[in-house]
Amino acid sequence: MRNNSRGRYKGSRYNVFRIIFTGIIFFAILLVWLNWRHSWNGKSRFTTVVQNKSEGQQSKQDLAVISFDLSRKKGKFLLLKNNFYMDIPYGYKTYPVFSIYKLGELDSERSGGILLKKSVETTLGIKTDRYLMLDKANSEKLPGSREELLSFKQRNFSLFNGFSTLMKFLMGRYETDMSTIEKIRFFQAMRTLRIDQLEFIDLSHTQAAVAEQLPDKSKIYTVDTGIFDFLFGTDFLNLGVRNEGVTLEVENATGVDKIATQFSRNLENLGANVILKTTAEAIESKACNLVFKTSESKNSLTGSILRKDYLCGEAKTYDSQAQADIKVIIGEGFLK
């Protein structure tokens, strides 16, 4: 009898361990699947804001916007030198690029990387996907010319020299909001794109840069948004968004002027067709809400981007009488 009792006890304990182990494996697979599903697919437009946050070099921190469109085997490396002033959202107004990350780190509701991304979107009208911060232990000055970009690629992203860079990525040595698969795909994109496929742009050498002199005789730059959009507005578009031809109405329900114009600029530079900009009679508390005209517009790439990247909610019913395929309602939460 005792042997049978012991056997049953061991068997039941084994079954418990097996269930626990199976559950752990299941959740691990689920996490990997969710990570993969919601990550960049390695082909469509993917834009990353990059900066070096090394201590003791605050005044020397340039900023780069690296954008890939691997469906066309093209990339952009847009450099903003440290004396560029950018428009900061959330009521911060204007700051030089080298101070934005630090400002965000002091914000209890946001991080430095998130504030950098939002500043690029506000100033340049470019939709950003991720940020990448190079820290003091793994820092390298961002390239300041096409020749330096070539050397930067060879040192950090070549087949033989890039292994340590990839390991730092995967081990979390760089601060970033990329997923694991996105880190691998970003590294692969930088490695495989030839230098003639990765265009280098120093914004200070373009007509979009407006030079000013401060009272202390130092030189700064601001961005002429109209000229920037004319020169580079189509350089950061998503071909899938442009080709599907979905029309949008952007409604400002924040109570603050020009929000619809600002958000429309981001969407238009992404390739979206904004046909209406309106102002709501009542203020909406949510950050973003979508009203679809049909099931086709709901299942569109544009709708998917708005839900995933801008965390827009959606109405439960369709509006078949709407003028646009998607109505984007921007509320107070967008400003917070």
N, C-alpha and C positions, 0 to 999 in steps of 0.2 A: 504493500500500500504506500509506504513512504517513497519507494523508488518511483512509483507512478506519479505521486504528488510532485516530486522533484522534477520529473520529466515534463509534466504539464507546466510547471512554473518556468522552467528553462525555455520551453517552447513558446509560452506567452511573452516572455521577456524578449526573445528573439524576434517575435512578430512585431513588438512595439518598436524595437530598434530598426527593423526593416521598414516599417511605416514612416518613421522619422527620417531615415536616410532617403527614402523615395520622395518624401515631401521636400527635403532640401534640394535634391536634384531637380525636381519639378520647378521649384521657385527660381533656381539658378538658371535653368533653361528659359523660363519666362522672362527673367530680367534681361538676359542676352537678346532674346527675341524683341522685346520692347525697345532696347537700346538700338538694335539694328533697324527696326521699323521706323523709328522717329528720327533717324540720323540722315545726314546728307547722302544721296545715292551715288555720289562720285562722278556724276555726269552733268547735272544741271548747274545753274549759277550758284556760287558759294562765295561769300564775301566775309573776310576776317579782318578785324582791326588789330594791329600789332604795335606794341611799344616796349621799350626797354625801361624797366623801373629801377635800375641799379641805384643804390644809395650813393650820395656824394656827386651824382651827375644830373641832378634835377634840371638844371638849366640847359642841359644838352640832350634832353629826351625828345627826339623826333618821333613822328607817328607815321605809320604806313597802313594803307588799305590794300590788302592783297585779295584779288577777286579772280576766280576761275570760272570759265565756261568750257568744260572739257568736251561737251558735245561738238564744239567747234575747234577744240584744241587751242584755245586762246586764254591768256591771262593778263591781268593788269597789276602793276606795282606802283601805287600812287603814294608819293612821299609828301608829307606836310612837315616842314621844318619847325623847330621848337618855337620860333617867333611868330607862328600863325595863331591868330585869335579865332576861337570858335564860339558859336552860339550854344549855350548850355540850357537844356530844358529844365523843368521843375522850378523855375523862378531864379535860377543862378545867373542868368544873363550871359556875359562874355568873359572868357578866360583864355589864357595861352594854353597850347596843347600840352605843355610839360606839367601843368598843374591840375589837369582834369582828373587824372587817376587818384591823386592824393585827396582831392576834394570829394570824390565818390567814396573813398575809404572812410571819411569822416561822417558820411551820411548813414544813419542807422537803418534806413529803409532800402538802400541800394549799395552796390559795390563799386569799386573804381572801374572795373572792366565794363560793367553795365552802363555806367555814366559815359564812358568813352564811346561805346556803341551808339548810344542815343544822341550824343553830341555830333557824331559823324552823320547820322540820319538827319538831324535838324539843320546842320550847316550845309552839307553837300547834297542832301536829298537822295542818298544812297541807302537802300535797305541792307542792313548788316545782319549776318547770321551768327558769328561767333567773335570772341576776342582771344588774344594770345599775349600774355605778358612774360617777357624775358627777365628773370631775376638776377640778382648780383652774382650768384654762384654759377650761372650759365649764360652770362650776358655776352652779347656781341653787338657792336654798333650797327645800326641799320644802314644798309648801303645808300650812298648819296649820289650815285651815278650808275649808268648802265654797266660800266666796267666793274664797279664794285658789286653790283648785283650778280654778275657772272661769277666773281670770286666767292661771294656769299653762298651761291648755289653749290659751287664745287666743294667748299669746305664743310657744308652742313647737310647737303641733300644728294650728294653723289652716291653711287652704288657702294663704294668702299669706305668713304669718309663719313657717310651719313648714318652709320649704325649707332653711334653714340647719341646723335640727335634723336633718332627714333626711340631709343631706350629712355632718354630723358622725357620724351613725350609720354610714353606708356607708363613710366614710373611716377608721373605726376610732378616732375621737377619744374615744369612750366605751369604757371597759373593760366587756366583756360576753361571755358565752358563747353569745349568740344567733347563729344562722346569718344569712347575708345576707337570705334570704327572710323570716326571722323578724323581722329589724329593720324591713323594709318593712311587714310585717303588723302589728307592734306599733304603729308610727307611724300606720298607717291606722286601727287600732282606737281609739287615743287621739283621732284627728282626728274620726272619724265618730260615736262615741258621744256623745249629748247629755248635758249635765250632770245631767239627771234620770234618766239611765240609768246613770250612774257614781256609785254611792253612796259618800259620804265618811264614814269612821268613825275617830274619834279614840279609841283604845282606853282612854286615861286617863279618858275621860268615860263609861265603861261600868262595869257591875258586875263585869266580869271583871278589872278592875285593882284590885290590892291595894296600898294606900299604906302605906309604912313610913318611919320617920324614923331616920336614921343618927346615931351619937354626935356628929357635927359639925353636927347640926341640919338637914342637907340631906335633901330628900324624894326617895324613890325609889319605883318601882312594880315589882311582880312580877305574874305572870299566874295567876289561878285557872283551871286547865285545865278543871275540871268546868263552871264557869259559862261559860267561853269556848265550849266545845263545845255547851252548851245554847243559847247565844245565836247562835252563828255556825257551828256544825258543818255545817249544810247549805248554807251560803253559798258554799262552795268545791268543791262536788261536781261530778263529771263525769256529765252525764246519760246518756251512752252506757254508762258503767260501771254506774250504778244500774239502768237499764232492762233490761240483758241478764240480770240476776238470777243471775249465777254465784256459787256459794258457795265460801268459802275456809276452810282450816285453816291457822293460822300456828303453826309449831313452833319453839321456842327451842332451838337447838343451839349456843349460844355459851358456856354455862356461867355466864352473868351473869343475874341476876334481872331480870324485868320487860321484857325486850327484845321478847317476843311481844306484850305489852300495848301497848308504845310503837308498834311497827310496825303493829299492828292499828288503832290510833287513826288513823294516817295514812290507811290504806286505807278505814276506815269514813267518815272525813270526805270522802274522794274519791267515796263512794257505793257502795263494795264491801260485800258481805254476808259478814262474818266470823262463822262459826257455831262455830268451835272455836279455842281457844288451848291449846297443849300444850307440854310440855317433853320434849326428846329424852333418851334414856338416854346416848347418846354425843355428844361434841362434834364438830361438823363444821367443817372448816377453811375451806371456801369461804364467800363472803359470803352467797350466796343460791342456792338450788336449787329447782326446781319439779317436782312430780309431778302429771301430769294424769290425770283419770279417763277422759276420752274425747277424740277428735279435735276435737269441738266446743268443749270447754273450752280445748284447746290453741290453737285459732284465734280465741278470744274477744278482745275489746278489753282486758279485764283482764289476760289472759296476755301480750298484746303490750306493755302498759305495764310490766309486771313485767320483761319481758326487755329492753326498750329503755331504760327510765329507771332501773331498779335493777340492770341487768346480771346478771339471774338466769340461771343455767344451767338445763338441764332433763334429766330422766330420759329414757332412750331408749325405755322401755316404758310403757304405760298401767297404771294401777291401777284396774281396774273395780270393786273392792270398797271403794274409798275412800268415806268419809262425805261429803267435800266434793268439789266439781268440781276444785279446784286446792289442792294442799298446798304451802305456802310454807315452806321450811326455811331458817331464818336461822342462819348460822354465824359463826365467829370473825372472818372477813374483814369482816363488816358493821361491826365495832367499830374497824377500822383505817383 
